[in-house]
Amino acid sequence: MDSLQRPRAASLSRFSIQIAALFVSFIPVLAGAQQPTNSDSANSVGAAPANLPAVQTPEQAAISAATGTATANTPKPAESDSAPVVKLGPGDVLEVSVYNVPELASKARISNAGDIYLPLIDYVHVEGLTQEEAQTLIEKRLADGGFVRNPHVTIYVDEAASQGVTVIGEVQRPGIYPDVADHRLYEIISEAGGFNSAASRKIAILRRNQTEPVRVELPRNLADDPSGNVEIVPGDTITVPRAPIVYIVGDVGRPSGLLVDNGTLTVLQALALAGGTNHTAKLSKARLIRKGPNGMTETPIQIKKMLEAKVPDQTLQADDILFIPVSGARVLAGRSFDAAMTAATTVGIYTIPH
């Protein structure tokens, strides 16, 4: 029995040695497969790029999101250019305070030259600077002059006139409106008290860094078309021009100033809108007073022949004055002009329906 087991044990021993030798021979192959060379990794299909960001743990991701920081391998997001940078400008009112030095607190308006006057350090040019840049500049001036050791300056913009919207022209309250964040044209016009009776609805909006204004044509009733309610941004200047007006005065039913903002108006149309002529009117002495390059001119108008279609109706221009005298009254040479001009200053202004 013992003689039979010895050959079997020897056979098992040789088999174990062969298996061990085979395993040892495969170790370099496995190591090479796990650690490829740089050239192999660069050329191998499906190899991971070397510039991939490091994997963050959930805790790291939460901290980065809360603090706005990123790891060295995390690509930084592109900075947004949409957020406007607010800079100080002439007309802005600033409240300047120095921490723990109440004696240096002051309130000043930036001059047209872009300067503010502050105690101890005299005039400081702050136009074109942000609040943070202006604070740093004032801190440096205080420190360099030896007035305050390690100063901490805070600037509060009490009135941002340079960032407001300017409304000029035919509105009730022209001026600068500083608080215009997320406002639109109709709201700004409302803040300015609305349009005057002679206001045109052809609005021009001049924007900074733009040579051509934005032109908006509004309806007489703003509620009819909200498409003209465009966005207004700080720094805009809204111009509301005076609408073209044609005056018809004298012996007519309703002496008037007629707004001609959209379209044209003829002599006979103006007469109709003014209630026609009275039975005492002297049509043969009607006059058209017009402002030209050489001053005011006075021209006879053949209204009777226009009514009989013997002569064509005449188109009126902005600021024309159509004067119809009273029959039987003596109209001296040159006096019709004075009478018409005087009457034109007292008439009511009416909008022509379209």
Legacy VTK file of the C-alpha trace (Angstrom):
# vtk DataFile Version 3.0
C-alpha trace
ASCII
DATASET POLYDATA
POINTS 354 float
0.000 0.000 0.000
2.825 2.345 0.825
4.552 1.515 -2.455
1.454 2.507 -4.380
1.110 5.921 -2.673
4.719 7.033 -3.260
4.449 7.200 -7.126
1.105 9.027 -6.799
2.558 11.617 -4.403
5.522 12.166 -6.684
3.186 12.665 -9.628
1.123 15.237 -7.715
4.269 17.072 -6.664
5.478 17.378 -10.238
2.023 18.617 -11.362
1.984 21.322 -8.639
5.431 22.512 -9.678
4.295 22.815 -13.325
1.178 24.797 -12.346
3.248 27.191 -10.207
5.758 27.720 -12.993
2.960 28.433 -15.480
1.373 31.020 -13.101
4.727 32.737 -12.560
5.245 33.009 -16.299
1.904 34.857 -16.673
2.632 37.526 -14.028
4.529 39.933 -16.388
1.772 39.602 -18.972
-0.928 40.498 -16.456
1.126 43.402 -15.100
1.610 44.765 -18.616
-2.104 44.538 -19.297
-2.936 46.434 -16.116
-0.267 49.109 -16.587
-0.121 50.056 -20.264
2.626 52.303 -21.472
1.905 55.894 -22.449
2.155 55.128 -26.125
-0.172 52.139 -25.815
-2.736 54.120 -23.859
-2.641 56.943 -26.375
-3.226 54.637 -29.321
-5.582 52.158 -27.745
-9.254 52.302 -28.695
-11.519 53.476 -25.917
-8.679 54.783 -23.724
-9.837 57.449 -21.246
-8.597 61.003 -21.995
-5.933 62.236 -19.632
-7.714 65.574 -19.000
-10.934 64.249 -17.504
-11.910 66.028 -14.252
-11.424 64.190 -11.030
-14.476 62.427 -9.700
-15.974 64.265 -6.737
-17.628 62.576 -3.818
-21.201 63.652 -3.037
-19.873 65.647 -0.040
-17.346 67.498 -2.252
-20.012 68.246 -4.852
-22.332 69.666 -2.189
-19.593 71.934 -0.796
-18.665 73.173 -4.267
-22.300 73.968 -5.060
-22.771 75.825 -1.785
-19.598 77.878 -1.933
-19.369 78.344 -5.679
-15.829 76.889 -5.711
-14.444 74.229 -8.008
-11.597 71.768 -7.776
-8.420 72.289 -9.754
-9.493 69.720 -12.331
-13.063 70.952 -12.641
-13.525 73.181 -15.717
-14.695 76.674 -14.764
-17.966 77.836 -16.287
-17.762 80.693 -18.761
-18.430 84.052 -17.182
-21.746 85.574 -18.098
-21.624 88.819 -20.062
-25.323 89.489 -19.612
-25.089 91.039 -16.135
-24.606 94.785 -16.562
-21.769 96.451 -14.678
-23.157 99.535 -12.939
-20.675 102.401 -12.885
-20.879 105.756 -11.161
-21.541 108.865 -13.185
-22.329 112.600 -12.959
-25.451 113.389 -10.970
-25.257 110.322 -8.724
-25.630 111.082 -5.006
-23.276 109.033 -2.830
-23.260 108.440 0.924
-19.677 107.712 1.995
-18.880 106.331 5.441
-15.644 105.193 7.084
-15.896 102.393 9.630
-15.414 103.604 13.190
-14.776 107.190 12.020
-18.217 108.875 11.976
-16.612 112.292 11.532
-15.707 111.378 7.947
-19.242 110.372 6.905
-20.476 112.577 4.091
-23.067 112.818 1.337
-22.052 114.259 -2.030
-23.259 114.483 -5.598
-20.876 113.615 -8.413
-20.142 116.747 -10.417
-20.275 117.034 -14.197
-16.503 116.585 -14.120
-16.980 113.222 -12.380
-15.613 114.305 -8.956
-16.887 114.249 -5.388
-15.511 116.315 -2.521
-14.667 114.435 0.680
-13.224 115.667 3.993
-9.422 115.511 4.342
-8.734 114.077 0.884
-10.329 116.844 -1.233
-11.735 115.948 -4.692
-11.805 112.334 -5.824
-12.547 111.368 -9.426
-15.037 108.481 -9.348
-16.771 108.712 -12.720
-16.648 105.398 -14.570
-15.781 103.417 -11.431
-17.895 100.741 -9.784
-18.837 101.132 -6.123
-16.115 98.686 -5.104
-13.476 100.481 -7.165
-14.457 103.845 -5.690
-14.321 102.431 -2.161
-10.836 101.067 -2.785
-9.665 104.398 -4.214
-10.947 106.379 -1.223
-9.410 103.885 1.192
-6.043 104.328 -0.532
-6.269 108.120 -0.386
-7.067 108.007 3.340
-4.255 105.569 4.046
-1.641 107.298 1.863
-2.401 110.625 3.507
-1.965 109.138 6.950
-5.472 110.146 7.989
-6.867 106.698 8.862
-4.998 103.472 9.547
-6.404 100.515 7.592
-9.591 102.368 6.593
-12.720 100.507 5.582
-14.932 102.651 3.324
-18.537 101.938 2.374
-20.353 103.738 -0.450
-24.134 103.746 -0.761
-25.692 105.143 -3.949
-28.531 107.264 -2.630
-29.641 108.516 -6.059
-28.460 106.861 -9.255
-29.168 109.722 -11.626
-26.644 108.511 -14.202
-28.377 105.124 -14.309
-31.860 106.578 -14.636
-34.027 107.125 -17.677
-34.442 110.637 -19.065
-37.823 111.637 -20.474
-37.939 114.848 -22.495
-40.484 116.504 -24.737
-44.255 116.578 -24.650
-44.994 114.894 -21.313
-46.448 116.360 -18.142
-43.309 115.943 -15.995
-40.095 115.738 -18.036
-37.069 114.691 -16.023
-34.819 111.853 -14.881
-36.396 108.761 -13.380
-33.737 106.763 -11.520
-35.666 103.645 -10.494
-36.329 101.903 -13.803
-35.364 98.278 -13.163
-37.478 95.923 -15.290
-39.620 98.810 -16.516
-41.145 99.316 -19.941
-42.027 102.330 -22.068
-45.671 102.673 -20.984
-44.679 102.625 -17.293
-42.065 105.339 -17.752
-44.520 107.529 -19.696
-47.021 107.016 -16.883
-44.412 108.028 -14.272
-43.811 111.185 -16.320
-47.508 112.093 -15.999
-48.568 110.936 -19.458
-48.526 112.747 -22.791
-49.393 116.395 -23.320
-52.232 117.250 -25.685
-49.737 118.121 -28.427
-47.574 115.012 -28.034
-46.677 112.923 -31.021
-46.902 109.160 -30.796
-43.704 108.689 -32.798
-41.278 108.091 -29.931
-37.472 107.981 -30.189
-35.381 106.066 -27.620
-31.681 106.884 -27.613
-29.494 104.227 -26.006
-25.921 104.395 -24.805
-23.304 103.223 -27.288
-25.881 103.340 -30.105
-25.735 106.014 -32.767
-29.234 105.424 -34.138
-32.268 105.766 -31.848
-34.912 103.094 -31.460
-38.097 104.446 -33.047
-41.501 103.348 -31.796
-44.846 104.422 -33.249
-47.589 104.186 -30.638
-51.359 104.210 -31.076
-53.377 107.091 -29.661
-54.924 104.655 -27.206
-52.005 102.679 -25.779
-54.264 99.789 -24.799
-55.034 99.145 -28.474
-51.553 97.824 -29.259
-49.210 96.578 -26.496
-46.448 95.767 -28.999
-45.040 99.275 -28.574
-44.429 98.707 -24.869
-40.734 98.038 -25.384
-38.199 97.414 -22.617
-36.414 100.446 -21.187
-32.934 100.098 -19.692
-30.949 102.463 -17.431
-29.317 105.245 -19.391
-32.036 105.477 -22.053
-33.317 108.870 -23.191
-36.964 108.894 -24.295
-37.887 111.771 -26.600
-41.556 112.613 -27.097
-41.710 115.153 -29.932
-44.463 117.626 -30.607
-46.968 116.318 -33.107
-47.517 118.299 -36.320
-50.455 120.655 -35.796
-52.590 122.481 -38.349
-54.549 125.471 -37.054
-57.890 126.630 -38.458
-59.107 129.902 -36.947
-61.527 132.707 -37.699
-65.200 132.469 -38.583
-65.564 128.676 -38.356
-67.727 126.464 -36.186
-64.927 125.395 -33.857
-61.554 127.101 -34.161
-59.069 124.299 -33.558
-55.562 122.991 -33.611
-55.654 119.611 -35.354
-52.990 117.005 -34.670
-51.646 115.485 -37.859
-49.445 112.729 -36.424
-50.287 110.031 -38.919
-51.233 110.875 -42.482
-52.086 114.187 -44.137
-54.781 116.828 -43.985
-56.247 119.041 -46.716
-57.955 122.441 -46.551
-61.467 121.046 -46.985
-60.821 118.259 -44.477
-59.640 120.838 -41.943
-62.759 122.916 -42.519
-64.975 119.877 -41.985
-63.172 118.910 -38.753
-63.537 122.486 -37.504
-67.297 122.359 -37.937
-67.367 124.145 -41.303
-67.561 127.875 -41.916
-70.200 130.101 -40.387
-72.733 131.884 -42.625
-70.938 135.145 -41.862
-67.573 133.872 -43.140
-65.904 135.675 -46.028
-64.434 132.796 -48.068
-62.932 135.065 -50.697
-60.563 136.511 -48.122
-59.335 133.183 -46.670
-55.595 133.068 -46.067
-53.022 130.336 -45.543
-50.160 131.387 -43.278
-47.130 129.114 -43.593
-43.666 129.089 -42.079
-40.997 128.770 -44.749
-37.204 129.025 -44.968
-37.495 132.798 -45.355
-40.040 133.338 -42.592
-43.831 133.451 -42.522
-45.763 133.830 -45.771
-49.434 134.669 -46.366
-51.206 133.152 -49.388
-54.855 133.551 -50.566
-56.873 130.304 -50.564
-59.756 129.849 -53.016
-62.017 127.861 -50.723
-65.205 128.582 -52.700
-63.672 127.176 -55.890
-62.392 124.153 -53.937
-65.931 123.490 -52.729
-67.156 123.737 -56.337
-64.326 121.384 -57.457
-63.004 124.062 -59.816
-59.551 123.966 -58.211
-57.902 121.002 -56.447
-57.974 120.696 -52.702
-54.672 121.724 -51.112
-52.655 119.649 -48.657
-51.693 121.410 -45.456
-48.328 121.178 -43.693
-47.313 121.146 -40.069
-47.868 124.489 -38.311
-49.995 125.892 -41.153
-52.656 128.396 -40.086
-55.859 128.548 -42.130
-57.581 131.864 -41.411
-61.234 132.557 -42.400
-62.239 136.214 -41.748
-65.719 137.469 -40.918
-67.756 138.912 -43.795
-68.183 142.688 -43.635
-65.171 143.210 -41.371
-62.335 145.216 -42.793
-59.198 143.126 -43.032
-56.343 145.523 -43.463
-53.225 144.492 -45.318
-50.955 142.610 -42.930
-53.530 142.546 -40.163
-54.926 139.122 -41.110
-51.568 137.641 -40.166
-51.645 139.193 -36.684
-55.258 138.142 -36.137
-54.577 134.582 -37.229
-51.473 134.238 -35.057
-53.307 135.573 -32.020
-56.239 133.226 -32.556
-53.964 130.203 -33.057
-52.493 130.618 -29.568
-55.886 130.286 -27.877
-57.538 127.382 -29.687
-57.983 123.893 -28.324
-55.943 120.996 -29.659
-57.834 118.048 -31.114
-56.705 114.684 -32.387
-57.774 113.698 -35.888
-59.496 110.297 -35.751
-58.005 107.623 -38.014
LINES 1 355
354 0 1 2 3 4 5 6 7 8 9 10 11 12 13 14 15 16 17 18 19 20 21 22 23 24 25 26 27 28 29 30 31 32 33 34 35 36 37 38 39 40 41 42 43 44 45 46 47 48 49 50 51 52 53 54 55 56 57 58 59 60 61 62 63 64 65 66 67 68 69 70 71 72 73 74 75 76 77 78 79 80 81 82 83 84 85 86 87 88 89 90 91 92 93 94 95 96 97 98 99 100 101 102 103 104 105 106 107 108 109 110 111 112 113 114 115 116 117 118 119 120 121 122 123 124 125 126 127 128 129 130 131 132 133 134 135 136 137 138 139 140 141 142 143 144 145 146 147 148 149 150 151 152 153 154 155 156 157 158 159 160 161 162 163 164 165 166 167 168 169 170 171 172 173 174 175 176 177 178 179 180 181 182 183 184 185 186 187 188 189 190 191 192 193 194 195 196 197 198 199 200 201 202 203 204 205 206 207 208 209 210 211 212 213 214 215 216 217 218 219 220 221 222 223 224 225 226 227 228 229 230 231 232 233 234 235 236 237 238 239 240 241 242 243 244 245 246 247 248 249 250 251 252 253 254 255 256 257 258 259 260 261 262 263 264 265 266 267 268 269 270 271 272 273 274 275 276 277 278 279 280 281 282 283 284 285 286 287 288 289 290 291 292 293 294 295 296 297 298 299 300 301 302 303 304 305 306 307 308 309 310 311 312 313 314 315 316 317 318 319 320 321 322 323 324 325 326 327 328 329 330 331 332 333 334 335 336 337 338 339 340 341 342 343 344 345 346 347 348 349 350 351 352 353
